[in-house]
Amino acid sequence: MPKQLSQSALLAWYSHQKRDLPWRHTNNSWKILLSEILLQQTQVSRGIQYWLKLVDRFPTPQSMADSEVDEVLHLWQGAGYYSRARRLHALSCRVCLPMNEGGHDGILPNTSSELLNLPGIGPYTAAAVASIAHGEPVACVDGNIRRVMARQTQSLNPSLKEVEQWAKANLFTADAGNWNQALMELGATVCTPRRPNCNDCPVASTCVGQSEALKYPQPKKLSKKRLDLMCELRYDSQGLPLLVKRGDDGILAGLWGPRMDSEINTESLTFIGEVKHVLSHRDIFVQVWLGSCEQGREPSTVALSSLDQKILALGGQS
Ligand code: SF4
């Protein structure tokens, strides 16, 4: 039976050592939700600027529901994983429906089980928002907590269920929000993937795996996919690129950019180079072909992905 973490030691450490992050100064569940969705796939240092812009422009679910999804995508520009922005917009629209139409009259529900029923909210986000904003005694499980658990208990490859059971058994129910954040903060700043700082760890006394911490958990083998695309980058006589809005499917859904496809007709176009874009689960290689058009569009007026910005930068050098 693994030893129980020292709750008082971890909470005392958290209260003194936690990073000063802007979403830690609010208990507004909508603003906390925005931070949780952003931080799923965006680093904290970059997430701060996006969070500040989002809460300023969309301080309530209603303000987002009243806007076009294009505006959310525009603010999200550069943060990556744009499906999050589209799902967030869909979520705001659902929340703002009247109760008798399956909505919540514009108010984000309080409990993790109700939050789970909203589009784009998984078990982690529901537990994080409900515990941080409302103190609901539910345990969170994320990659940081899994790593702490694996090292504390010498588990090479703990399953989600095992991590959940451990997190639940250790939960400080009287202050679940701070407890969950403290555990995640420990994983993010002390029990890090490559350099765990066991000398400064507030829960080292219960950690069975600390002498060989890097062994736990075993890294997951990621099989990366390669995607090859061709891009038709056309400029008008003013030097503005032809930009089209993409459809609702695929990794760049809903964003604007030059025409891209697996195959394009390169007649009357000139090859100017290849752009490589690395995502966590795939590498994208885009052959860029230059041509002309009647009328382009000012890029700053639409939502562009980082990949499209790289393509335009290559075009600007040609
Ligand atoms: S003692 Fe080391 S390995 Fe164990 S939880 Fe703390 S930082 Fe991680």
Residues whose N, C-alpha, C, O or C-beta is under 5 A from the ligand:
A	BS01	SF4	V148 R151 V190 C191 P196 N197 C198 C201 V203 A204 C207 Q210 A213
